[in-house]
């Protein structure tokens, strides 16, 4: 995809001066463009919870390969023992309806949040074994729509186990290699970061530790450059991405949205937008698709200020432009 200075200027104007380092991509039926400010096209960002969208694709792909079934449970794939979490189904997790908490009490989420605010520390970093220990002691509530990092961590490692590999390898062999992604990876430690890995910053500009960790990967630990995310968006629109069924909504999510395997679908001005966002200590991300129009947008920022509304606005602009302004449902 070509680098577009006009796109960089447009996104820079939308985001404002506090987003000093960012990247963006637009995808339309005739092709696409990418742009960056303050970094090269191969610089990798934390895509944060957009990782859940990737995990959703890998879950749907595992279903298609019959490595798992609709009723597969965590306990059938992970060494949890006879505990409540072992009976939770992967299907319920994929739509954030498992009854598992957002984070377990044993992870001391408040203490970690304070450390992040004060020192920029990584609030994650558990190994897989530490994650499993947390799962063995967790209570499972009533199944209802509730967004959870913890459950998606478990989901990703469960489907990797079903495939006989690790989650990092699953991302490489089923997403990165087939789509030709050169800088999409799942670092377990700081030592595994690429030379082009960016340092994220708070809204006030303070540096933040990278969010690495073996356990975190499926819920928020994937890193990628804008070229790769543009390729992923294009493959999703073309229907050639692995696990494409993950985009199709299967359950209500909140007051006005629906959810597939991790992917949220919301009606915006008469158009259905399929999307996921992300936020870590020093990064924000957004990937959105208008599947009917064949258009998509990605925004990645190395500053922890939301980019969601700008993503929706940029997607609406490109959808309207692509349709020639003739679609009365477009913004």
C-alpha beads as a LAMMPS data file, in Angstrom:
LAMMPS data file: protein, C-alpha beads

331 atoms
330 bonds

1 atom types
1 bond types

-500.0 500.0 xlo xhi
-500.0 500.0 ylo yhi
-500.0 500.0 zlo zhi

Masses

1 110.0

Atoms # bond

1 1 1 0.000 0.000 0.000
2 1 1 1.193 3.469 -0.842
3 1 1 2.244 5.994 1.802
4 1 1 -0.023 9.033 1.707
5 1 1 1.066 12.406 3.103
6 1 1 -2.489 13.707 2.793
7 1 1 -3.748 10.937 5.025
8 1 1 -1.048 11.732 7.590
9 1 1 -2.058 15.388 7.556
10 1 1 -5.749 14.566 7.833
11 1 1 -5.300 12.171 10.746
12 1 1 -2.866 14.513 12.462
13 1 1 -5.455 17.276 12.273
14 1 1 -8.123 14.978 13.688
15 1 1 -6.038 13.610 16.559
16 1 1 -4.428 16.883 17.612
17 1 1 -0.913 17.783 18.767
18 1 1 -0.753 15.463 21.785
19 1 1 -0.668 12.446 19.449
20 1 1 2.925 12.987 18.359
21 1 1 3.522 9.463 17.066
22 1 1 0.763 7.711 15.157
23 1 1 -0.009 5.636 12.094
24 1 1 -3.144 5.209 10.034
25 1 1 -4.440 3.146 7.149
26 1 1 -7.477 3.287 4.923
27 1 1 -8.732 0.417 2.791
28 1 1 -11.200 0.821 -0.076
29 1 1 -12.294 -1.586 -2.837
30 1 1 -9.655 -0.193 -5.200
31 1 1 -6.740 -0.462 -2.763
32 1 1 -5.510 1.372 0.288
33 1 1 -3.099 3.842 1.797
34 1 1 -0.961 4.016 4.921
35 1 1 0.633 6.941 6.704
36 1 1 2.717 7.653 9.789
37 1 1 3.891 10.601 11.813
38 1 1 6.916 10.437 14.077
39 1 1 7.757 6.843 13.124
40 1 1 8.497 4.698 10.109
41 1 1 6.036 2.429 8.376
42 1 1 7.685 -0.608 9.983
43 1 1 7.572 0.729 13.548
44 1 1 5.467 -1.547 15.706
45 1 1 2.793 -0.406 18.130
46 1 1 0.981 -2.213 20.900
47 1 1 -2.403 -2.929 19.340
48 1 1 -3.683 -3.650 22.870
49 1 1 -7.223 -5.067 22.905
50 1 1 -7.449 -5.244 19.137
51 1 1 -5.522 -8.412 20.016
52 1 1 -8.874 -9.822 21.145
53 1 1 -10.123 -9.436 17.586
54 1 1 -7.128 -11.462 16.384
55 1 1 -7.842 -14.090 19.023
56 1 1 -11.452 -14.176 17.844
57 1 1 -10.254 -14.940 14.317
58 1 1 -8.031 -17.748 15.583
59 1 1 -10.923 -19.145 17.630
60 1 1 -13.204 -19.198 14.568
61 1 1 -10.413 -20.791 12.529
62 1 1 -9.984 -23.501 15.159
63 1 1 -13.716 -24.211 14.913
64 1 1 -13.482 -24.444 11.134
65 1 1 -10.589 -26.910 11.452
66 1 1 -12.628 -28.917 13.995
67 1 1 -9.824 -28.676 16.551
68 1 1 -12.462 -27.445 18.980
69 1 1 -16.244 -27.667 19.027
70 1 1 -19.078 -25.370 20.109
71 1 1 -19.155 -27.020 23.534
72 1 1 -15.393 -27.232 24.165
73 1 1 -14.457 -26.144 27.678
74 1 1 -11.375 -24.586 29.234
75 1 1 -10.840 -27.685 31.359
76 1 1 -10.704 -29.942 28.303
77 1 1 -7.780 -27.951 26.901
78 1 1 -5.929 -26.457 29.865
79 1 1 -4.691 -28.216 33.053
80 1 1 -7.110 -26.590 35.469
81 1 1 -8.388 -29.569 37.436
82 1 1 -11.881 -29.819 38.886
83 1 1 -12.585 -26.115 39.375
84 1 1 -15.526 -23.928 38.253
85 1 1 -13.514 -22.242 35.480
86 1 1 -12.847 -25.632 33.889
87 1 1 -16.522 -25.895 32.929
88 1 1 -16.614 -22.568 31.090
89 1 1 -17.104 -22.973 27.333
90 1 1 -14.916 -21.292 24.752
91 1 1 -18.038 -20.179 22.894
92 1 1 -19.252 -18.195 25.903
93 1 1 -15.854 -16.576 26.288
94 1 1 -15.683 -15.581 22.615
95 1 1 -18.789 -13.417 23.081
96 1 1 -17.755 -12.109 26.533
97 1 1 -20.552 -14.040 28.253
98 1 1 -18.680 -16.611 30.350
99 1 1 -19.276 -15.307 33.867
100 1 1 -15.532 -14.969 34.412
101 1 1 -14.393 -11.659 35.929
102 1 1 -12.629 -8.907 34.025
103 1 1 -9.563 -9.691 36.126
104 1 1 -9.289 -12.117 39.039
105 1 1 -8.984 -10.737 42.585
106 1 1 -5.717 -12.630 42.989
107 1 1 -4.182 -10.398 40.312
108 1 1 -4.692 -7.388 42.619
109 1 1 -5.959 -5.155 39.804
110 1 1 -6.241 -2.018 41.961
111 1 1 -2.628 -2.232 43.100
112 1 1 -1.481 -2.729 39.533
113 1 1 -3.563 0.167 38.261
114 1 1 -2.045 2.503 40.856
115 1 1 1.454 1.365 39.863
116 1 1 0.617 2.088 36.232
117 1 1 -0.644 5.581 37.033
118 1 1 2.294 6.460 39.290
119 1 1 5.230 4.741 37.646
120 1 1 4.100 3.659 34.195
121 1 1 4.553 0.011 35.175
122 1 1 3.275 -2.904 33.130
123 1 1 0.212 -4.165 35.051
124 1 1 0.454 -7.507 33.258
125 1 1 3.370 -9.857 32.797
126 1 1 2.192 -13.212 34.133
127 1 1 3.434 -16.456 32.691
128 1 1 0.942 -19.008 31.406
129 1 1 1.346 -21.057 34.590
130 1 1 0.575 -18.001 36.724
131 1 1 -2.546 -17.377 34.622
132 1 1 -3.678 -20.961 35.131
133 1 1 -3.117 -20.650 38.881
134 1 1 -5.384 -17.593 38.888
135 1 1 -8.019 -19.507 36.933
136 1 1 -7.975 -22.393 39.414
137 1 1 -8.965 -20.047 42.215
138 1 1 -11.473 -17.824 40.466
139 1 1 -15.219 -17.747 41.019
140 1 1 -17.537 -17.928 38.017
141 1 1 -20.591 -15.697 38.054
142 1 1 -23.818 -15.747 36.096
143 1 1 -23.285 -15.773 32.322
144 1 1 -23.941 -12.258 31.065
145 1 1 -22.362 -9.764 28.725
146 1 1 -19.277 -8.462 30.507
147 1 1 -16.011 -7.423 28.870
148 1 1 -13.101 -9.431 30.268
149 1 1 -9.359 -9.423 29.647
150 1 1 -8.957 -12.511 31.829
151 1 1 -11.314 -14.713 29.843
152 1 1 -9.706 -13.804 26.513
153 1 1 -6.272 -14.610 27.904
154 1 1 -7.588 -18.080 28.717
155 1 1 -9.362 -18.397 25.359
156 1 1 -6.213 -17.747 23.349
157 1 1 -4.118 -20.218 25.283
158 1 1 -6.880 -22.830 25.106
159 1 1 -7.113 -22.726 21.313
160 1 1 -3.323 -22.788 21.082
161 1 1 -3.349 -25.918 23.240
162 1 1 -5.937 -27.478 20.933
163 1 1 -3.549 -26.882 18.041
164 1 1 -0.594 -28.304 19.983
165 1 1 1.353 -25.058 20.068
166 1 1 1.786 -21.754 21.897
167 1 1 -0.333 -18.680 21.317
168 1 1 2.637 -16.751 19.889
169 1 1 3.262 -19.548 17.380
170 1 1 -0.434 -19.738 16.552
171 1 1 -0.423 -16.049 15.611
172 1 1 2.638 -16.594 13.443
173 1 1 1.537 -19.745 11.629
174 1 1 -2.160 -18.960 11.125
175 1 1 -2.168 -15.201 10.688
176 1 1 1.245 -13.619 10.144
177 1 1 2.736 -16.138 7.725
178 1 1 -0.392 -16.718 5.576
179 1 1 -1.043 -12.976 5.218
180 1 1 2.632 -12.044 4.798
181 1 1 2.823 -9.923 7.936
182 1 1 6.394 -8.893 8.707
183 1 1 6.049 -7.284 12.128
184 1 1 3.061 -8.875 13.841
185 1 1 4.214 -10.795 16.905
186 1 1 3.538 -11.545 20.576
187 1 1 6.487 -10.647 22.837
188 1 1 6.520 -12.402 26.212
189 1 1 9.310 -10.196 27.596
190 1 1 10.916 -6.842 26.869
191 1 1 13.920 -8.713 25.459
192 1 1 11.704 -10.059 22.662
193 1 1 10.744 -6.606 21.351
194 1 1 11.834 -5.736 17.821
195 1 1 14.329 -2.932 17.248
196 1 1 11.477 -0.900 15.708
197 1 1 9.214 -1.300 18.748
198 1 1 7.898 2.081 19.837
199 1 1 7.727 3.341 23.420
200 1 1 4.233 4.422 24.367
201 1 1 3.494 7.520 26.404
202 1 1 0.795 8.722 28.748
203 1 1 -1.532 11.569 27.846
204 1 1 0.969 13.879 29.562
205 1 1 3.892 12.477 27.599
206 1 1 5.495 10.257 30.254
207 1 1 6.999 7.000 28.934
208 1 1 5.229 3.759 29.784
209 1 1 6.665 0.283 30.166
210 1 1 5.807 -2.098 27.328
211 1 1 2.877 -4.392 28.038
212 1 1 4.539 -7.758 27.523
213 1 1 3.688 -11.083 29.110
214 1 1 3.054 -14.646 28.002
215 1 1 -0.407 -14.710 29.589
216 1 1 -1.441 -11.327 28.193
217 1 1 -0.903 -12.133 24.513
218 1 1 -4.434 -13.156 23.447
219 1 1 -6.130 -10.277 25.266
220 1 1 -3.747 -7.405 24.638
221 1 1 -0.162 -8.420 23.972
222 1 1 0.130 -8.396 20.177
223 1 1 2.294 -5.769 18.494
224 1 1 2.184 -4.828 14.814
225 1 1 3.136 -2.087 12.365
226 1 1 0.625 -0.167 10.293
227 1 1 1.498 -2.075 7.109
228 1 1 0.476 -5.307 8.798
229 1 1 -2.736 -3.924 10.251
230 1 1 -3.708 -2.522 6.854
231 1 1 -3.137 -5.972 5.375
232 1 1 -5.293 -7.548 8.078
233 1 1 -8.102 -5.040 7.426
234 1 1 -7.934 -5.703 3.675
235 1 1 -8.042 -9.477 4.218
236 1 1 -11.055 -9.127 6.520
237 1 1 -12.909 -7.094 3.910
238 1 1 -11.961 -9.547 1.160
239 1 1 -13.070 -12.501 3.270
240 1 1 -9.633 -14.112 2.931
241 1 1 -8.505 -13.766 6.545
242 1 1 -8.435 -16.919 8.678
243 1 1 -11.488 -17.271 10.899
244 1 1 -13.514 -14.666 9.012
245 1 1 -16.714 -15.981 10.635
246 1 1 -15.567 -14.258 13.849
247 1 1 -16.889 -10.963 12.455
248 1 1 -20.492 -12.167 12.262
249 1 1 -22.475 -11.103 15.345
250 1 1 -24.108 -13.871 17.359
251 1 1 -25.340 -12.138 20.528
252 1 1 -26.351 -8.722 21.867
253 1 1 -23.622 -6.731 23.592
254 1 1 -24.631 -3.715 25.611
255 1 1 -27.584 -1.526 24.737
256 1 1 -27.118 -1.170 21.014
257 1 1 -24.268 -3.411 19.859
258 1 1 -23.879 -7.054 18.881
259 1 1 -20.833 -9.240 19.170
260 1 1 -19.261 -12.091 17.238
261 1 1 -16.050 -13.786 18.346
262 1 1 -14.547 -10.706 19.943
263 1 1 -15.657 -8.337 17.167
264 1 1 -18.327 -5.729 17.921
265 1 1 -20.924 -4.575 15.395
266 1 1 -22.638 -1.229 15.902
267 1 1 -25.081 0.659 13.697
268 1 1 -23.783 4.160 12.980
269 1 1 -25.971 6.476 10.923
270 1 1 -27.717 3.578 9.276
271 1 1 -24.540 1.608 8.504
272 1 1 -23.252 -1.485 10.288
273 1 1 -19.686 -0.986 11.500
274 1 1 -17.639 -3.954 12.717
275 1 1 -14.801 -2.895 14.976
276 1 1 -12.540 -3.302 17.969
277 1 1 -10.510 -0.782 19.899
278 1 1 -7.575 -1.058 22.260
279 1 1 -5.811 0.804 25.022
280 1 1 -2.658 0.027 26.989
281 1 1 -0.445 2.142 29.232
282 1 1 0.994 4.131 26.350
283 1 1 -0.977 3.198 23.223
284 1 1 -4.419 3.452 21.671
285 1 1 -5.735 1.557 18.653
286 1 1 -8.861 1.213 16.543
287 1 1 -9.754 -1.020 13.580
288 1 1 -13.130 -0.604 11.939
289 1 1 -14.836 -2.028 8.869
290 1 1 -17.878 -1.118 6.814
291 1 1 -18.207 -4.558 5.277
292 1 1 -21.090 -3.615 2.985
293 1 1 -19.098 -0.766 1.437
294 1 1 -15.789 -2.650 1.439
295 1 1 -14.006 0.064 3.400
296 1 1 -11.824 -0.071 6.496
297 1 1 -9.726 2.156 8.737
298 1 1 -6.933 1.535 11.234
299 1 1 -5.515 4.115 13.636
300 1 1 -2.584 3.360 15.951
301 1 1 -1.205 5.923 18.397
302 1 1 1.775 5.784 20.756
303 1 1 -0.078 8.058 23.179
304 1 1 -2.765 6.883 25.617
305 1 1 -5.535 9.190 24.431
306 1 1 -8.581 7.612 22.790
307 1 1 -8.742 7.512 19.000
308 1 1 -12.131 5.773 18.731
309 1 1 -14.288 8.684 17.566
310 1 1 -11.661 9.659 15.017
311 1 1 -11.636 6.115 13.655
312 1 1 -15.404 6.107 13.217
313 1 1 -15.262 9.557 11.570
314 1 1 -12.448 8.639 9.176
315 1 1 -14.244 5.443 8.168
316 1 1 -17.437 7.389 7.480
317 1 1 -15.492 9.880 5.355
318 1 1 -13.933 7.171 3.228
319 1 1 -17.155 5.222 2.887
320 1 1 -18.944 8.333 1.643
321 1 1 -16.105 9.171 -0.760
322 1 1 -15.991 5.616 -2.104
323 1 1 -19.737 5.552 -2.743
324 1 1 -19.538 8.892 -4.492
325 1 1 -21.842 10.494 -1.934
326 1 1 -24.844 8.690 -3.407
327 1 1 -25.622 6.509 -0.399
328 1 1 -28.105 8.300 1.762
329 1 1 -27.109 6.176 4.747
330 1 1 -23.519 7.379 4.723
331 1 1 -22.225 10.116 6.897

Bonds

1 1 1 2
2 1 2 3
3 1 3 4
4 1 4 5
5 1 5 6
6 1 6 7
7 1 7 8
8 1 8 9
9 1 9 10
10 1 10 11
11 1 11 12
12 1 12 13
13 1 13 14
14 1 14 15
15 1 15 16
16 1 16 17
17 1 17 18
18 1 18 19
19 1 19 20
20 1 20 21
21 1 21 22
22 1 22 23
23 1 23 24
24 1 24 25
25 1 25 26
26 1 26 27
27 1 27 28
28 1 28 29
29 1 29 30
30 1 30 31
31 1 31 32
32 1 32 33
33 1 33 34
34 1 34 35
35 1 35 36
36 1 36 37
37 1 37 38
38 1 38 39
39 1 39 40
40 1 40 41
41 1 41 42
42 1 42 43
43 1 43 44
44 1 44 45
45 1 45 46
46 1 46 47
47 1 47 48
48 1 48 49
49 1 49 50
50 1 50 51
51 1 51 52
52 1 52 53
53 1 53 54
54 1 54 55
55 1 55 56
56 1 56 57
57 1 57 58
58 1 58 59
59 1 59 60
60 1 60 61
61 1 61 62
62 1 62 63
63 1 63 64
64 1 64 65
65 1 65 66
66 1 66 67
67 1 67 68
68 1 68 69
69 1 69 70
70 1 70 71
71 1 71 72
72 1 72 73
73 1 73 74
74 1 74 75
75 1 75 76
76 1 76 77
77 1 77 78
78 1 78 79
79 1 79 80
80 1 80 81
81 1 81 82
82 1 82 83
83 1 83 84
84 1 84 85
85 1 85 86
86 1 86 87
87 1 87 88
88 1 88 89
89 1 89 90
90 1 90 91
91 1 91 92
92 1 92 93
93 1 93 94
94 1 94 95
95 1 95 96
96 1 96 97
97 1 97 98
98 1 98 99
99 1 99 100
100 1 100 101
101 1 101 102
102 1 102 103
103 1 103 104
104 1 104 105
105 1 105 106
106 1 106 107
107 1 107 108
108 1 108 109
109 1 109 110
110 1 110 111
111 1 111 112
112 1 112 113
113 1 113 114
114 1 114 115
115 1 115 116
116 1 116 117
117 1 117 118
118 1 118 119
119 1 119 120
120 1 120 121
121 1 121 122
122 1 122 123
123 1 123 124
124 1 124 125
125 1 125 126
126 1 126 127
127 1 127 128
128 1 128 129
129 1 129 130
130 1 130 131
131 1 131 132
132 1 132 133
133 1 133 134
134 1 134 135
135 1 135 136
136 1 136 137
137 1 137 138
138 1 138 139
139 1 139 140
140 1 140 141
141 1 141 142
142 1 142 143
143 1 143 144
144 1 144 145
145 1 145 146
146 1 146 147
147 1 147 148
148 1 148 149
149 1 149 150
150 1 150 151
151 1 151 152
152 1 152 153
153 1 153 154
154 1 154 155
155 1 155 156
156 1 156 157
157 1 157 158
158 1 158 159
159 1 159 160
160 1 160 161
161 1 161 162
162 1 162 163
163 1 163 164
164 1 164 165
165 1 165 166
166 1 166 167
167 1 167 168
168 1 168 169
169 1 169 170
170 1 170 171
171 1 171 172
172 1 172 173
173 1 173 174
174 1 174 175
175 1 175 176
176 1 176 177
177 1 177 178
178 1 178 179
179 1 179 180
180 1 180 181
181 1 181 182
182 1 182 183
183 1 183 184
184 1 184 185
185 1 185 186
186 1 186 187
187 1 187 188
188 1 188 189
189 1 189 190
190 1 190 191
191 1 191 192
192 1 192 193
193 1 193 194
194 1 194 195
195 1 195 196
196 1 196 197
197 1 197 198
198 1 198 199
199 1 199 200
200 1 200 201
201 1 201 202
202 1 202 203
203 1 203 204
204 1 204 205
205 1 205 206
206 1 206 207
207 1 207 208
208 1 208 209
209 1 209 210
210 1 210 211
211 1 211 212
212 1 212 213
213 1 213 214
214 1 214 215
215 1 215 216
216 1 216 217
217 1 217 218
218 1 218 219
219 1 219 220
220 1 220 221
221 1 221 222
222 1 222 223
223 1 223 224
224 1 224 225
225 1 225 226
226 1 226 227
227 1 227 228
228 1 228 229
229 1 229 230
230 1 230 231
231 1 231 232
232 1 232 233
233 1 233 234
234 1 234 235
235 1 235 236
236 1 236 237
237 1 237 238
238 1 238 239
239 1 239 240
240 1 240 241
241 1 241 242
242 1 242 243
243 1 243 244
244 1 244 245
245 1 245 246
246 1 246 247
247 1 247 248
248 1 248 249
249 1 249 250
250 1 250 251
251 1 251 252
252 1 252 253
253 1 253 254
254 1 254 255
255 1 255 256
256 1 256 257
257 1 257 258
258 1 258 259
259 1 259 260
260 1 260 261
261 1 261 262
262 1 262 263
263 1 263 264
264 1 264 265
265 1 265 266
266 1 266 267
267 1 267 268
268 1 268 269
269 1 269 270
270 1 270 271
271 1 271 272
272 1 272 273
273 1 273 274
274 1 274 275
275 1 275 276
276 1 276 277
277 1 277 278
278 1 278 279
279 1 279 280
280 1 280 281
281 1 281 282
282 1 282 283
283 1 283 284
284 1 284 285
285 1 285 286
286 1 286 287
287 1 287 288
288 1 288 289
289 1 289 290
290 1 290 291
291 1 291 292
292 1 292 293
293 1 293 294
294 1 294 295
295 1 295 296
296 1 296 297
297 1 297 298
298 1 298 299
299 1 299 300
300 1 300 301
301 1 301 302
302 1 302 303
303 1 303 304
304 1 304 305
305 1 305 306
306 1 306 307
307 1 307 308
308 1 308 309
309 1 309 310
310 1 310 311
311 1 311 312
312 1 312 313
313 1 313 314
314 1 314 315
315 1 315 316
316 1 316 317
317 1 317 318
318 1 318 319
319 1 319 320
320 1 320 321
321 1 321 322
322 1 322 323
323 1 323 324
324 1 324 325
325 1 325 326
326 1 326 327
327 1 327 328
328 1 328 329
329 1 329 330
330 1 330 331
